[in-house]
Amino acid sequence: MEMKEKIAERASELMLQFGIRTVTMDDISRDLGISKKTIYQYFKDKKELVNTITHLHLNLEKERFQGSANDSEDSVQELILVSQCLRESMKDMKMSLMNELQKFYPESWQMYEDFKQGVMLESITNVIIRGQKEGYFRAEVDPNIVAVMRIEQVQSFIMRNLFPREQYSLYDVQMQLFDHFIHGLFTIEGHQLFNQYTTSKVKQNETLN
């Protein structure tokens, strides 16, 4: 791993744990056992470091979302994979972290907004259109409206205090929202295929245990 990537990776871990503004360049250099001068050889300031971390993270997320379509046999399986990507993307994010990005690092925040309105929205819209063509999703559903609704559902756990984390787990909330979402989306055939996938997964878990 190159030094620039090493710095960005460790800085990302520290910022996720302690907050973006809390972690200083001194903290990063001390943790990595390198001088601040070395860090500044790769990043002119902390803003550039945060922007680089955001860019690298979103590129990885983009690959995962695109892989959902490539790895799926049908729209129902793709929806399951895309929803997993959404949950994984959100699970480490904290409201305080997102607020810091929005308030103090506008370039990074814009990257996230572009990713949400581009990759996320496109992934969900495309899978709904695919599902309608395959007969698994209801034809009267508007893909664009439902895609926006789904993203806002997932993000609501992070950006708003609707479900305090001391009372609700991310997994429980997201699974309840997903269950509500699919019941308004699937046709009878879609429900049947979804049940086949979930039953198969349960059996696999029982075998592994």
N, C-alpha and C positions, 0 to 999 in steps of 0.2 A: 504493500500500500504506500502510495506517495505521501510525502509529508503534508501537502495541502489537504488531501483527503483525510488523513489521520487527524489533523487539527479540526477540520469541519465535523468529523464524526464524533470526536470526544466533546467538542463544544456543544454539539446538538444534544448529547446525552446529559450534560451538565445543565443546560438550559431547560430541558424537559423536566428535570428533577427539581431545580431550584428557582426557575423563572429566568426569562431573558435578561431583564434589567439587573437582576441580582448578580448574575455571573459576569465577572469582569475579565478583561484580557489578562490581568495578573493571575486570576484564578485558573484560567485555561493554561497559561504557561507553567504555573506551579504544578498543576495536575499532570501535565505531559512531561515535565522535567526539561523544558526548553526555555529559552529566553523570549521575552516579549519581542525583541528585535527579530527573531526568527519568524514569529507569527506575522509581523508587519512586512516581512518579505513577500508574503503570500496574500495578505489582506491589508488594505490601506487603513481600514478602521473597522470598528465593530459592526457598523451598518453593512459594510460589504460582506463581512463574515456571515451575518444573519441572512442576508440575501442569497448568499451561496448555499447555505444550509437549506433554505427554503426551496431553492431551485433544484438541488440534488434530490431532496425528499419527494418533491412533486413529480420529478422525472421517474423515480421508482414507482410511485403510485400510478402514474400513467401507464407504465408497462404492465402493472398488475390488472388494471381495468381492461386494457386491450387484450390481455391474455384470457380474460373471462369469455370473450366471444370466440376466440380461437380454440379454447379447450372444451367448449360445450357441444353436446350432441343436438340440443334443441333449445328453444327459448326458455323453457321452465328451468332447465339446468343452468342456463346462462343467467337467469334472474337470481337464482340461488347464489351463484358465484359473484355476481355484481354486488349483491347485498352483503356478502361476506367482505368484499373489498371496502364497502362503505363503512361497515362496523370496524374493520381493522384500521381504516384511515382515521376514524374518530376516537378510537379507544384511548390513545395516549394524550389526546388534546385536552387541555383544561381551559375553562372559561377565562381564567386570569391570563393564560398564555395567549389566547386569541385576542383578548383585549389589548395586551401589550403590542402585539403585531399591528393591530388596527390603529392604535394611538401613536406609537413611536416609530414604527417601521412600515410606512405606507407602501413602499415598493414591494416588500414581501407580502403585505396584505393583498395588494393588487394581483400578485402572482397566484395567491390562493383563490381569490375571487374569479380570476380567469380560468383557473383549473376547475373550479366548481361549475361555472357557467359553460365551460367547454367540455372537458373530459367526462366529468360526472354526469352532467345533463345529457350529453350525447349518448353515453353508455346506456342510461336508463331509457331514453327515448327510443333508441335503436332496438333494444330488447323488447320493448312493448310493441313496436311496429312488427318485429319478427314474430312475436307471439300471436298477434292478430292474423298475420298471414298463415300461420300454422294452425290456427283455430283454437289455441289454448287460452288466449286472452280475449275479453269481450270487445266486439267490434265497435261499440258505441263509446268506448273510452277514448278521450283525447290524449294522445301520447305526450304532447308538450305540457299540458296542464298537470297531468299525473306525475310526470317526471319532476317538475318543479316542486310539487307537493311532497314527493318522497324525499327529496334532498332536504327540504325544510324540516320534515319530520325528524330525520336523522340528526340534523344540526341543532335542533331545538334543545337537545340534552346538554349541549356544550355551551351554546351562546345565551341561553336563558336559564333561569333557575326554576323551571317548571317541575323538575324532578331532582330535588336535592340529593347529592351523592351519598350523604350519610343515611338516607332512607331507601334509595333505589340504586340498584347496580346497573351499569351500562348495558350489560347483556340482557337482563330482564326487561328493561324498558324497550330496547331495540327489538327484541323478539316479539313483544306485545304489539309494537307498532308494525312490524313486518307481517304478523298474523292478520292484523286489521287491514293492512294494505292489500295482501293477496286475495282476501275474501271479496274485495270489491273489484278485483282485476280478472281473476280466473273464470273461464267457462267450466262446465262440468268436466270436460276432458282435461282441462288444465289442472283442476283439483285432483283428478284421478292420477295424473302423471306425477304431480307434486307429492302425493301420498306415497307413490311407489319409491320416489327418491328418498323421502324421509324414513320410510320403513326399512329400506336397504341400508341407510346410514346407521340406524339403531342396531340392526343385526350385525353390522361390521363392528360397532363399538362393543357389543356383547361378546363377540368372538375375541376381540383384542383383550377384553377384561377377563 
